[in-house]
């Protein structure tokens, strides 16, 4: 179900999160998701461009700069 609870960490993690968490995209390291406000930036080509931890605000300069670079 689209609104059902899914696993993002551990053995039963959803395939999307298995893919997202294995990439070394920085600035945050790959691996387990610390909290549900982790952010992933995926480029137009489907490649993971960046990963930001929960403490980084979605509109922070770090995030917006990466988005602008991806759109250039």
MODELLER restraints for C-alpha pairs under 7 A, 6 or more apart:
rsr = mdl.restraints
at = mdl.atoms
rsr.add(forms.Gaussian(group=physical.xy_distance, feature=features.Distance(at['CA:6:A'], at['CA:14:A']), mean=6.70, stdev=0.5))
rsr.add(forms.Gaussian(group=physical.xy_distance, feature=features.Distance(at['CA:7:A'], at['CA:13:A']), mean=4.43, stdev=0.5))
rsr.add(forms.Gaussian(group=physical.xy_distance, feature=features.Distance(at['CA:7:A'], at['CA:14:A']), mean=5.95, stdev=0.5))
rsr.add(forms.Gaussian(group=physical.xy_distance, feature=features.Distance(at['CA:8:A'], at['CA:14:A']), mean=6.07, stdev=0.5))
rsr.add(forms.Gaussian(group=physical.xy_distance, feature=features.Distance(at['CA:8:A'], at['CA:17:A']), mean=5.56, stdev=0.5))
rsr.add(forms.Gaussian(group=physical.xy_distance, feature=features.Distance(at['CA:9:A'], at['CA:32:A']), mean=5.78, stdev=0.5))
rsr.add(forms.Gaussian(group=physical.xy_distance, feature=features.Distance(at['CA:9:A'], at['CA:33:A']), mean=6.55, stdev=0.5))
rsr.add(forms.Gaussian(group=physical.xy_distance, feature=features.Distance(at['CA:21:A'], at['CA:30:A']), mean=5.26, stdev=0.5))
rsr.add(forms.Gaussian(group=physical.xy_distance, feature=features.Distance(at['CA:21:A'], at['CA:31:A']), mean=5.00, stdev=0.5))
rsr.add(forms.Gaussian(group=physical.xy_distance, feature=features.Distance(at['CA:21:A'], at['CA:32:A']), mean=6.38, stdev=0.5))
rsr.add(forms.Gaussian(group=physical.xy_distance, feature=features.Distance(at['CA:22:A'], at['CA:30:A']), mean=5.45, stdev=0.5))
rsr.add(forms.Gaussian(group=physical.xy_distance, feature=features.Distance(at['CA:22:A'], at['CA:31:A']), mean=5.94, stdev=0.5))
rsr.add(forms.Gaussian(group=physical.xy_distance, feature=features.Distance(at['CA:23:A'], at['CA:30:A']), mean=5.67, stdev=0.5))
rsr.add(forms.Gaussian(group=physical.xy_distance, feature=features.Distance(at['CA:24:A'], at['CA:30:A']), mean=5.23, stdev=0.5))
rsr.add(forms.Gaussian(group=physical.xy_distance, feature=features.Distance(at['CA:25:A'], at['CA:48:A']), mean=6.38, stdev=0.5))
rsr.add(forms.Gaussian(group=physical.xy_distance, feature=features.Distance(at['CA:25:A'], at['CA:49:A']), mean=5.69, stdev=0.5))
rsr.add(forms.Gaussian(group=physical.xy_distance, feature=features.Distance(at['CA:25:A'], at['CA:50:A']), mean=4.68, stdev=0.5))
rsr.add(forms.Gaussian(group=physical.xy_distance, feature=features.Distance(at['CA:25:A'], at['CA:51:A']), mean=5.88, stdev=0.5))
rsr.add(forms.Gaussian(group=physical.xy_distance, feature=features.Distance(at['CA:26:A'], at['CA:50:A']), mean=5.28, stdev=0.5))
rsr.add(forms.Gaussian(group=physical.xy_distance, feature=features.Distance(at['CA:26:A'], at['CA:51:A']), mean=5.33, stdev=0.5))
rsr.add(forms.Gaussian(group=physical.xy_distance, feature=features.Distance(at['CA:27:A'], at['CA:50:A']), mean=6.53, stdev=0.5))
rsr.add(forms.Gaussian(group=physical.xy_distance, feature=features.Distance(at['CA:27:A'], at['CA:51:A']), mean=6.05, stdev=0.5))
rsr.add(forms.Gaussian(group=physical.xy_distance, feature=features.Distance(at['CA:27:A'], at['CA:52:A']), mean=6.34, stdev=0.5))
rsr.add(forms.Gaussian(group=physical.xy_distance, feature=features.Distance(at['CA:28:A'], at['CA:51:A']), mean=5.54, stdev=0.5))
rsr.add(forms.Gaussian(group=physical.xy_distance, feature=features.Distance(at['CA:28:A'], at['CA:52:A']), mean=5.56, stdev=0.5))
rsr.add(forms.Gaussian(group=physical.xy_distance, feature=features.Distance(at['CA:28:A'], at['CA:53:A']), mean=6.26, stdev=0.5))
rsr.add(forms.Gaussian(group=physical.xy_distance, feature=features.Distance(at['CA:35:A'], at['CA:54:A']), mean=6.27, stdev=0.5))
rsr.add(forms.Gaussian(group=physical.xy_distance, feature=features.Distance(at['CA:37:A'], at['CA:54:A']), mean=4.54, stdev=0.5))
rsr.add(forms.Gaussian(group=physical.xy_distance, feature=features.Distance(at['CA:38:A'], at['CA:52:A']), mean=5.86, stdev=0.5))
rsr.add(forms.Gaussian(group=physical.xy_distance, feature=features.Distance(at['CA:38:A'], at['CA:53:A']), mean=4.66, stdev=0.5))
rsr.add(forms.Gaussian(group=physical.xy_distance, feature=features.Distance(at['CA:38:A'], at['CA:54:A']), mean=4.54, stdev=0.5))
rsr.add(forms.Gaussian(group=physical.xy_distance, feature=features.Distance(at['CA:39:A'], at['CA:51:A']), mean=5.76, stdev=0.5))
rsr.add(forms.Gaussian(group=physical.xy_distance, feature=features.Distance(at['CA:39:A'], at['CA:52:A']), mean=4.99, stdev=0.5))
rsr.add(forms.Gaussian(group=physical.xy_distance, feature=features.Distance(at['CA:39:A'], at['CA:53:A']), mean=6.34, stdev=0.5))
rsr.add(forms.Gaussian(group=physical.xy_distance, feature=features.Distance(at['CA:40:A'], at['CA:50:A']), mean=5.82, stdev=0.5))
rsr.add(forms.Gaussian(group=physical.xy_distance, feature=features.Distance(at['CA:40:A'], at['CA:51:A']), mean=4.52, stdev=0.5))
rsr.add(forms.Gaussian(group=physical.xy_distance, feature=features.Distance(at['CA:40:A'], at['CA:52:A']), mean=6.32, stdev=0.5))
rsr.add(forms.Gaussian(group=physical.xy_distance, feature=features.Distance(at['CA:41:A'], at['CA:48:A']), mean=6.02, stdev=0.5))
rsr.add(forms.Gaussian(group=physical.xy_distance, feature=features.Distance(at['CA:41:A'], at['CA:49:A']), mean=5.43, stdev=0.5))
rsr.add(forms.Gaussian(group=physical.xy_distance, feature=features.Distance(at['CA:41:A'], at['CA:50:A']), mean=5.04, stdev=0.5))
rsr.add(forms.Gaussian(group=physical.xy_distance, feature=features.Distance(at['CA:41:A'], at['CA:51:A']), mean=6.29, stdev=0.5))
rsr.add(forms.Gaussian(group=physical.xy_distance, feature=features.Distance(at['CA:42:A'], at['CA:48:A']), mean=4.45, stdev=0.5))
rsr.add(forms.Gaussian(group=physical.xy_distance, feature=features.Distance(at['CA:42:A'], at['CA:49:A']), mean=5.48, stdev=0.5))
rsr.add(forms.Gaussian(group=physical.xy_distance, feature=features.Distance(at['CA:43:A'], at['CA:49:A']), mean=6.08, stdev=0.5))
rsr.add(forms.Gaussian(group=physical.xy_distance, feature=features.Distance(at['CA:43:A'], at['CA:70:A']), mean=6.46, stdev=0.5))
